[in-house]
Amino acid sequence: MTLGTLKSALPPALLLAALVALGVAGWRLHELRQERAVIQALAENHDVQPADDASGAVLFARAHYLLIRNRIDEAQGFSGRIAERGGPELAARFHYDVGNARVRRALAAMDASKIDQAIPEVRLAKDAYREALHADPELWDARYNLDVAMRLVRDFPELESGEEEEVKAQPKKLWTDLPGLPRGLP
């Protein structure tokens, strides 16, 4: 190839490259608008299913939609995909929301005097807050809510397996692990 033919082929090649780049950018903009529309629909209380290849933000919006409607088990199905596609900050926010949903469920059970249902929910909430702090150690809200949940239900060390005979001989517990709701300032 001579220098003259190379100079004459350069403008069409640059034009083709620019058109390809413009097409890719346009397609990405179209995808972002679709994702934004799904997130907006979920925020407006419309039950919208995200696509299988949805971004972490869309999956988080769907999980948040489910969590505020007390559909925790359905929302937890998104945990792995949110962490994979959304990164640690989005995973931390997701686990924080799961913990809040569990605490709301536990408080509702306590108000209905169903203490035996509230205790496992509080323990699951503490686990969710710990996961949030594992993903983002600077998430102060998760740290604060974990502290409140720790006051609701105490953590006791597990018994060793060699003491099973002594456990059977112990009398039944006379009161619950749930001391009561903290009220006011500490």
N, C-alpha and C positions, 0 to 999 in steps of 0.2 A: 504494500500500500504506500502510496506516495503522500507527501505532506499535503498536497492540494485536495486529494480525495478525503483525507482524514479531517481537514478543516470543513469540507462541505458536509460530512456525515455527523459532525459534532452537534450542530443546532437541532437536528431532528432527534438525536439520541437524548440530548438534554430535555427537550420538550416531552419525550416519551417518559423519561424518569420523573419529571415534574408531574405529569398526569397520573402516573402510578402512585406517587406520594400523595397527591391530592385525593385520589380514590381511597387509599388506605385511611387517610385522616377523616374523610367523609364517612367511611364505614364505622370507624371508631366513635365518631360523634353520634352516629345513629344508635350504636349500642349503648352509649352513655345516656342518651335521651330515653331509651327504653328502660334502662335500669332506674333512672330517676322517676319515670312514670310508675313503675312497680312500687318503689319506695313511697311515693306520694299516695298511691292507692292504699297501701297498708297503713299509712299514717291517718288516712281518712276513714278507717275502719272497714275497708273492703277486703274480703278474704281472697287474696291473690296468691297463687302458687308461683314461686320463682322457677326459672328454667334450671335444668340440671347443671348447666355450666355457668350459673350466675356468680357474680362476684361476691366477695366476703361481705360487703356492705348490704347487698340485697338479702343475703342469707341472714345477716344480723337483724335486718328490719323484719323479716318473716318470723324469726325466733322471738323478737321483742313483741310482735303482734300476738304470738301464741302465749307468751309468758304473762302478759297483762290480762289475758283471758283465762288464767289458771290452767292452761294446757301444757304443763311443765314437761311431761313425758314426751310429747310430740316435739317440743322445742329442743330438748336435749339431743335429739337425733341430728341436729345441725352442728353440734359441738366440734366434731373433727373437721368438717368442711370449713367452718368459720375460722378455726385456728390455722388451717392450711392456706386458705385463700385471703384471709383478712389480716394476718399477722398477729403479733402478741398483744397489741393495744386493743384490737377488736375482740380477741379472745378473752382478754381481761374484762372488758365491758360486758361480754356475754355471760361470763361466770358470775359477775357482780349482779346482773339482772336475775339470774337463776337463784342466787342467794336471797335476793329481795322477794322473789315470788314464793320461795319456800318459807321465809319468815312471815309473809302475809298469810299464807295457808296455816302456819302454826298459830299465829295470833287469832285467826278465826276459830281454830279448834279450841284454843284456850277460852275464848269468849263463850263458846258453846259448852264449856266444862268437859271437854274431851282431851284431858291431859295426856292420856296414853297415845293419842294420835299426834299431839303437838311435839312430843319429845323427839321422835325420829325426824320430823321435818326440820327442827332446829339443828339437829346434828348434820343433816344433809345441807342445810344453809351454811353452816360453818365450813363444811368441806368445799362448797362452791366459793365462799369468800377466800379460802386458802388457795384455791386454784387461780382465782383472780389475782391474788397477790404474788403467786408464783409466776404468772404471765407478765405482770406489771407491778413490781415492788413499790412503786411510787403512787399507787392508786389509794389515796387517803380515805376515800369514802368506803372502800372495801375493808380497810383496816379498822375504821370506826365501827362499821356494822358488825364485823367479826367480834369486836370487843363487846358490843351489846349482846350478840348471840351467845358469847361465852358466859355472860352473866345470867342469861335465861336458863341454860342447861350446863351444868358443870361437866368437865371431862375428868373421869377417873381412870387411873391406870388399869389395864386389863389384868385379870387374874392369870397366874401361870397354870399350865395344864396339869401339874402335879397336885394341885389343891382342889381337884374336882370333888373329892369325898367330903372335904370340909364345907364346900359350897352347898351340897345337898343337906348337910346337917344344920345349916344356918336357918333361923326363922325367916319368914316372909317379910319383905320390906314393909314398914309401917307408913312411910310417906314417899312421895314421888321425888325424882331428881329435879323437878321443876320447882325452884323456890318461889317464883312469882315474878311478875313483871316489874322491871325497875321503873321507878317513878321519880321524876325530878332530877336534880343534879347529883353527882356522886359525892 
